[in-house]
Amino acid sequence: MWEKIKGYFQNKLTQHREKKARLAAVKPNLEQLNPPLTRKEYRLTGRGKYELDPQTRKLTPFGLTTRLKHKLNIAILVLCVLIVLTYVILIFF
């Protein structure tokens, strides 16, 4: 019985190795593809919103400017809400 179990797992292992070898032969090299964004690059580009240079894989000057404008707009909005909230608290309480 143990020989059957051992043979079964050896058969599975050889099938797995053959499958990996077939996939490795079919897959093209990374130089031929434009690789997808890594997690770091995806976060850097704001989930793909900001322009990324395909060669250097860094933000372009336009992408940097757009990201900075977006962050500054959010900061201004938060400050305005805090100012209004402060006035409301001081007037009514």
DSSP file (Angstrom, degrees, kcal/mol; ACC not computed):
  #  RESIDUE AA STRUCTURE BP1 BP2  ACC     N-H-->O    O-->H-N    N-H-->O    O-->H-N    TCO  KAPPA ALPHA  PHI   PSI    X-CA   Y-CA   Z-CA
    1    1 A M     >        0   0    0      0, 0.0     4,-1.9     0, 0.0     3,-0.2   0.000 360.0 360.0 360.0 -43.3    0.0    0.0    0.0
    2    2 A W  H  >  +     0   0    0      1,-0.2     4,-2.8     2,-0.2     5,-0.2   0.830 360.0  57.8 -64.1 -30.4    2.8    2.4    0.9
    3    3 A E  H  > S+     0   0    0      2,-0.2     4,-2.8     1,-0.2    -1,-0.2   0.889 105.4  49.9 -66.5 -36.9    4.4    1.7   -2.5
    4    4 A K  H  > S+     0   0    0     -3,-0.2     4,-2.4     2,-0.2    -2,-0.2   0.920 112.9  46.0 -65.8 -43.0    1.2    2.9   -4.2
    5    5 A I  H  X S+     0   0    0     -4,-1.9     4,-2.2     2,-0.2    -2,-0.2   0.928 114.6  47.5 -65.0 -44.5    1.1    6.1   -2.2
    6    6 A K  H  X S+     0   0    0     -4,-2.8     4,-2.1     1,-0.2    -2,-0.2   0.917 112.9  49.1 -62.3 -43.5    4.8    6.7   -2.8
    7    7 A G  H  X S+     0   0    0     -4,-2.8     4,-2.3     1,-0.2    -1,-0.2   0.882 108.6  54.2 -63.0 -38.6    4.4    6.0   -6.5
    8    8 A Y  H  X S+     0   0    0     -4,-2.4     4,-2.2     1,-0.2    -2,-0.2   0.938 111.2  43.7 -60.9 -48.3    1.4    8.3   -6.7
    9    9 A F  H  X S+     0   0    0     -4,-2.2     4,-2.2     2,-0.2    -1,-0.2   0.842 112.6  52.2 -69.9 -32.9    3.3   11.3   -5.2
   10   10 A Q  H  X S+     0   0    0     -4,-2.1     4,-2.3     2,-0.2    -1,-0.2   0.899 109.8  50.0 -66.4 -39.2    6.4   10.6   -7.4
   11   11 A N  H  X S+     0   0    0     -4,-2.3     4,-2.4     2,-0.2    -2,-0.2   0.916 110.7  49.3 -63.3 -43.7    4.1   10.6  -10.4
   12   12 A K  H  X S+     0   0    0     -4,-2.2     4,-2.4     1,-0.2    -2,-0.2   0.904 110.3  51.5 -61.6 -41.8    2.6   13.9   -9.3
   13   13 A L  H  X S+     0   0    0     -4,-2.2     4,-2.4     2,-0.2    -2,-0.2   0.914 110.7  46.9 -63.6 -43.5    6.1   15.4   -8.8
   14   14 A T  H  X S+     0   0    0     -4,-2.3     4,-2.5     2,-0.2    -1,-0.2   0.901 111.9  51.0 -66.6 -38.8    7.2   14.4  -12.3
   15   15 A Q  H  X S+     0   0    0     -4,-2.4     4,-2.3     2,-0.2    -2,-0.2   0.905 110.3  50.0 -62.6 -40.0    4.1   15.8  -13.8
   16   16 A H  H  X S+     0   0    0     -4,-2.4     4,-2.3     2,-0.2    -2,-0.2   0.918 111.3  48.0 -64.4 -43.8    4.6   19.1  -12.0
   17   17 A R  H  X S+     0   0    0     -4,-2.4     4,-2.2     2,-0.2    -2,-0.2   0.903 111.7  50.0 -64.1 -41.0    8.2   19.3  -13.2
   18   18 A E  H  X S+     0   0    0     -4,-2.5     4,-2.4     2,-0.2    -1,-0.2   0.901 110.3  50.6 -63.9 -40.2    7.2   18.5  -16.8
   19   19 A K  H  X S+     0   0    0     -4,-2.3     4,-2.4     2,-0.2    -2,-0.2   0.919 110.4  48.9 -63.6 -43.5    4.5   21.2  -16.6
   20   20 A K  H  X S+     0   0    0     -4,-2.3     4,-2.3     1,-0.2    -1,-0.2   0.888 111.0  50.9 -63.1 -38.5    7.0   23.8  -15.3
   21   21 A A  H  X S+     0   0    0     -4,-2.2     4,-1.7     2,-0.2    -2,-0.2   0.905 110.5  48.7 -65.9 -40.9    9.4   22.9  -18.0
   22   22 A R  H  X S+     0   0    0     -4,-2.4     4,-1.5     2,-0.2    -2,-0.2   0.916 112.9  47.7 -64.4 -42.6    6.7   23.3  -20.7
   23   23 A L  H  X S+     0   0    0     -4,-2.4     4,-2.4     1,-0.2    -2,-0.2   0.888 109.5  53.1 -66.4 -38.0    5.7   26.7  -19.3
   24   24 A A  H  < S+     0   0    0     -4,-2.3    -1,-0.2     1,-0.2    -2,-0.2   0.858 108.8  50.3 -65.5 -33.9    9.3   27.9  -19.1
   25   25 A A  H  < S+     0   0    0     -4,-1.7    -1,-0.2     1,-0.2    -2,-0.2   0.822 114.7  43.7 -72.1 -30.4    9.8   27.0  -22.8
   26   26 A V  H  < S+     0   0    0     -4,-1.5    -2,-0.2    -5,-0.1    -1,-0.2   0.837  92.0  93.4 -85.0 -34.3    6.7   28.8  -23.9
   27   27 A K  S  < S-     0   0    0     -4,-2.4     2,-0.1    -5,-0.1     3,-0.1  -0.345  73.1-130.0 -65.0 134.8    7.1   32.0  -21.8
   28   28 A P        -     0   0    0      0, 0.0    -1,-0.1     0, 0.0    -2,-0.1  -0.360  32.0 -90.8 -77.0 165.2    8.8   34.9  -23.5
   29   29 A N    >>  -     0   0    0      1,-0.1     3,-0.8    -2,-0.1     4,-0.8  -0.342  30.7-116.7 -71.7 157.1   11.7   36.8  -21.9
   30   30 A L  T 34 S+     0   0    0      1,-0.2     3,-0.3     2,-0.2    -1,-0.1   0.787 112.7  64.6 -66.0 -26.7   11.0   39.8  -19.8
   31   31 A E  T 34 S+     0   0    0      1,-0.2    -1,-0.2     3,-0.1    -2,-0.0   0.820 100.0  52.6 -66.2 -28.3   12.9   42.0  -22.3
   32   32 A Q  T <4 S+     0   0    0     -3,-0.8     2,-0.2     2,-0.0    -1,-0.2   0.767 107.7  60.5 -77.8 -25.2   10.3   41.2  -24.9
   33   33 A L  S  < S-     0   0    0     -4,-0.8     0, 0.0    -3,-0.3     0, 0.0  -0.650  81.7-125.5-100.7 157.0    7.4   42.3  -22.7
   34   34 A N        -     0   0    0     -2,-0.2    -3,-0.1     0, 0.0    -2,-0.0  -0.888  43.7-132.4 -92.8 102.1    6.6   45.6  -21.0
   35   35 A P        -     0   0    0      0, 0.0     3,-0.1     0, 0.0    -5,-0.0  -0.192  19.7-107.6 -61.9 147.9    6.4   44.2  -17.5
   36   36 A P        -     0   0    0      0, 0.0     2,-0.1     0, 0.0    -3,-0.0  -0.169  48.4 -76.2 -67.7 167.6    3.3   45.2  -15.5
   37   37 A L        -     0   0    0      4,-0.1     2,-0.1     1,-0.1    20,-0.0  -0.380  44.8-131.7 -66.2 138.1    3.6   47.6  -12.6
   38   38 A T     >  -     0   0    0     -3,-0.1     4,-2.6    -2,-0.1     5,-0.2  -0.322  32.0 -99.4 -77.3 173.2    5.0   46.3   -9.4
   39   39 A R  H  > S+     0   0    0      1,-0.2     4,-2.2     2,-0.2     5,-0.2   0.905 125.0  50.1 -62.1 -40.6    3.3   47.0   -6.1
   40   40 A K  H  > S+     0   0    0      1,-0.2     4,-2.4     2,-0.2    -1,-0.2   0.928 113.1  45.2 -64.0 -45.3    5.7   49.9   -5.4
   41   41 A E  H  > S+     0   0    0      2,-0.2     4,-2.1     1,-0.2     7,-0.2   0.869 110.8  54.3 -67.3 -36.0    5.2   51.5   -8.8
   42   42 A Y  H  <>S+     0   0    0     -4,-2.6     5,-2.4     1,-0.2     6,-0.7   0.904 112.6  42.9 -63.9 -41.6    1.4   51.0   -8.6
   43   43 A R  H ><5S+     0   0    0     -4,-2.2     3,-1.3     3,-0.2    -2,-0.2   0.871 111.5  55.5 -71.0 -36.6    1.3   52.9   -5.2
   44   44 A L  H 3<5S+     0   0    0     -4,-2.4    -2,-0.2     1,-0.3    -1,-0.2   0.866 108.6  47.9 -63.2 -37.1    3.8   55.5   -6.5
   45   45 A T  T 3X>S-     0   0    0     -4,-2.1     5,-2.3    -5,-0.1     4,-1.2   0.332 117.5-111.3 -88.4   8.5    1.5   56.3   -9.5
   46   46 A G  T X45S-     0   0    0     -3,-1.3     3,-0.6     2,-0.2    -3,-0.2   0.953  81.5 -42.0  63.8  50.3   -1.6   56.5   -7.3
   47   47 A R  T 34<S-     0   0    0     -5,-2.4    -1,-0.2     1,-0.2    -4,-0.1   0.847 118.1 -48.4  61.3  37.2   -3.2   53.4   -8.7
   48   48 A G  T 345S+     0   0    0     -6,-0.7    -1,-0.2    -7,-0.2    -2,-0.2   0.559 110.6 117.1  87.6   8.8   -2.1   54.3  -12.2
   49   49 A K  T <<5 +     0   0    0     -4,-1.2     2,-0.3    -3,-0.6    -3,-0.2   0.828  63.4  63.8 -78.7 -31.3   -3.4   57.9  -12.2
   50   50 A Y  S   <S-     0   0    0     -5,-2.3    13,-0.1     1,-0.1     2,-0.1  -0.713  94.1 -97.9-104.0 147.8    0.0   59.6  -12.6
   51   51 A E        -     0   0    0     -2,-0.3     9,-1.5     9,-0.1     2,-0.4  -0.347  36.9-163.9 -67.8 133.0    2.3   59.3  -15.6
   52   52 A L  B     -A   59   0A   0      7,-0.2     7,-0.2    -2,-0.1    -1,-0.0  -0.958  21.3-123.7-120.0 134.7    5.1   56.8  -15.4
   53   53 A D     >  -     0   0    0      5,-3.1     4,-2.0    -2,-0.4     5,-0.4  -0.649  17.3-149.1 -75.6 123.8    8.2   56.7  -17.6
   54   54 A P  T  4 S+     0   0    0      0, 0.0    -1,-0.1     0, 0.0     0, 0.0   0.799  91.7  46.8 -68.4 -27.1    8.4   53.2  -19.2
   55   55 A Q  T  4 S+     0   0    0      1,-0.1    -2,-0.0     3,-0.1    -3,-0.0   0.950 125.1  26.1 -79.2 -49.7   12.2   53.1  -19.4
   56   56 A T  T  4 S-     0   0    0      2,-0.2    -1,-0.1     1,-0.0     3,-0.1   0.660  93.4-136.9 -88.8 -15.7   13.2   54.4  -16.0
   57   57 A R     <  +     0   0    0     -4,-2.0     2,-0.3     1,-0.3    -5,-0.0   0.820  66.5 114.7  60.7  33.1   10.0   53.2  -14.2
   58   58 A K  S    S-     0   0    0     -5,-0.4    -5,-3.1   -13,-0.0    -1,-0.3  -0.854  76.9 -82.5-124.9 164.0    9.8   56.5  -12.3
   59   59 A L  B     -A   52   0A   0     -2,-0.3    -7,-0.2    -7,-0.2    -8,-0.0  -0.382  42.8-128.2 -66.2 141.2    7.3   59.4  -12.4
   60   60 A T     >  -     0   0    0     -9,-1.5     4,-2.6     1,-0.1     5,-0.2  -0.379  30.8-100.9 -78.0 166.7    7.8   61.9  -15.2
   61   61 A P  H  > S+     0   0    0      0, 0.0     4,-2.3     0, 0.0     5,-0.2   0.883 126.8  51.1 -57.1 -37.4    7.9   65.6  -14.3
   62   62 A F  H  > S+     0   0    0      2,-0.2     4,-2.4     1,-0.2     5,-0.2   0.905 109.9  49.4 -65.4 -40.7    4.3   65.9  -15.4
   63   63 A G  H  > S+     0   0    0      2,-0.2     4,-2.3     1,-0.2    -1,-0.2   0.886 110.9  49.8 -64.7 -39.7    3.3   63.0  -13.2
   64   64 A L  H  X S+     0   0    0     -4,-2.6     4,-2.3     2,-0.2    -2,-0.2   0.919 111.9  48.1 -64.2 -43.2    5.2   64.5  -10.2
   65   65 A T  H  X S+     0   0    0     -4,-2.3     4,-2.5    -5,-0.2    -2,-0.2   0.917 112.0  48.9 -64.2 -43.8    3.4   67.9  -10.8
   66   66 A T  H  X S+     0   0    0     -4,-2.4     4,-2.2     1,-0.2    -1,-0.2   0.909 111.6  49.1 -62.7 -42.8    0.0   66.3  -11.0
   67   67 A R  H  X S+     0   0    0     -4,-2.3     4,-2.3     2,-0.2    -1,-0.2   0.907 111.7  49.2 -64.3 -41.3    0.5   64.2   -7.9
   68   68 A L  H  X S+     0   0    0     -4,-2.3     4,-2.6     2,-0.2    -2,-0.2   0.910 110.1  51.0 -64.8 -42.5    1.7   67.3   -6.0
   69   69 A K  H  X S+     0   0    0     -4,-2.5     4,-2.5     1,-0.2    -1,-0.2   0.914 110.4  50.0 -59.8 -42.7   -1.3   69.3   -7.1
   70   70 A H  H  X S+     0   0    0     -4,-2.2     4,-1.9     2,-0.2    -2,-0.2   0.927 111.9  46.7 -62.9 -45.4   -3.6   66.6   -6.0
   71   71 A K  H  X S+     0   0    0     -4,-2.3     4,-2.2     1,-0.2    -2,-0.2   0.897 113.0  49.6 -64.4 -40.6   -2.0   66.4   -2.6
   72   72 A L  H  X S+     0   0    0     -4,-2.6     4,-2.5     2,-0.2    -2,-0.2   0.892 108.4  52.9 -67.2 -39.1   -2.1   70.1   -2.1
   73   73 A N  H  X S+     0   0    0     -4,-2.5     4,-2.2     1,-0.2    -1,-0.2   0.906 110.5  47.9 -61.8 -41.4   -5.8   70.3   -3.1
   74   74 A I  H  X S+     0   0    0     -4,-1.9     4,-2.4     2,-0.2    -2,-0.2   0.911 111.3  50.7 -65.4 -41.4   -6.6   67.7   -0.5
   75   75 A A  H  X S+     0   0    0     -4,-2.2     4,-2.3     2,-0.2    -2,-0.2   0.909 111.0  48.3 -63.5 -42.1   -4.6   69.6    2.1
   76   76 A I  H  X S+     0   0    0     -4,-2.5     4,-2.4     2,-0.2    -1,-0.2   0.907 111.2  50.8 -64.2 -41.9   -6.4   72.9    1.4
   77   77 A L  H  X S+     0   0    0     -4,-2.2     4,-2.2     2,-0.2    -2,-0.2   0.913 110.7  48.3 -62.6 -43.3   -9.7   71.2    1.5
   78   78 A V  H  X S+     0   0    0     -4,-2.4     4,-2.3     1,-0.2    -2,-0.2   0.910 111.6  50.1 -64.0 -42.2   -8.9   69.6    4.9
   79   79 A L  H  X S+     0   0    0     -4,-2.3     4,-2.3     2,-0.2    -2,-0.2   0.898 109.5  51.1 -64.3 -39.6   -7.7   72.9    6.3
   80   80 A C  H  X S+     0   0    0     -4,-2.4     4,-2.4     2,-0.2     5,-0.2   0.920 110.4  49.1 -63.4 -42.9  -10.9   74.7    5.1
   81   81 A V  H  X S+     0   0    0     -4,-2.2     4,-2.4     1,-0.2    -2,-0.2   0.908 111.3  49.8 -62.9 -41.5  -13.1   72.1    6.8
   82   82 A L  H  X S+     0   0    0     -4,-2.3     4,-2.2     2,-0.2    -1,-0.2   0.881 110.3  50.3 -65.1 -37.8  -11.1   72.5   10.0
   83   83 A I  H  X S+     0   0    0     -4,-2.3     4,-2.3     2,-0.2    -2,-0.2   0.941 112.5  46.0 -65.0 -47.3  -11.4   76.3    9.9
   84   84 A V  H  X S+     0   0    0     -4,-2.4     4,-2.4     1,-0.2    -2,-0.2   0.911 112.7  51.0 -62.1 -42.6  -15.2   76.1    9.4
   85   85 A L  H  X S+     0   0    0     -4,-2.4     4,-2.2    -5,-0.2    -1,-0.2   0.886 109.0  51.4 -62.1 -39.9  -15.5   73.5   12.1
   86   86 A T  H  X S+     0   0    0     -4,-2.2     4,-2.5     2,-0.2    -2,-0.2   0.926 110.4  48.3 -64.1 -45.4  -13.5   75.7   14.5
   87   87 A Y  H  X S+     0   0    0     -4,-2.3     4,-2.4     1,-0.2     5,-0.3   0.910 110.8  51.2 -61.4 -42.5  -15.8   78.7   13.8
   88   88 A V  H  X S+     0   0    0     -4,-2.4     4,-2.2     1,-0.2     5,-0.2   0.915 112.0  46.6 -61.9 -43.7  -18.9   76.6   14.4
   89   89 A I  H  X S+     0   0    0     -4,-2.2     4,-1.4     1,-0.2    -1,-0.2   0.913 114.2  47.0 -65.3 -42.7  -17.6   75.3   17.7
   90   90 A L  H  < S+     0   0    0     -4,-2.5    -2,-0.2     2,-0.2    -1,-0.2   0.845 117.0  42.8 -69.7 -33.7  -16.5   78.8   18.9
   91   91 A I  H  < S+     0   0    0     -4,-2.4    -2,-0.2    -5,-0.2    -1,-0.2   0.917 123.3  32.3 -79.6 -44.0  -19.8   80.4   17.9
   92   92 A F  H  <        0   0    0     -4,-2.2    -2,-0.2    -5,-0.3    -3,-0.2   0.527 360.0 360.0 -96.9  -6.6  -22.3   77.8   19.1
   93   93 A F     <        0   0    0     -4,-1.4    -1,-0.2    -5,-0.2    -3,-0.2   0.415 360.0 360.0-123.0 360.0  -20.6   76.4   22.1
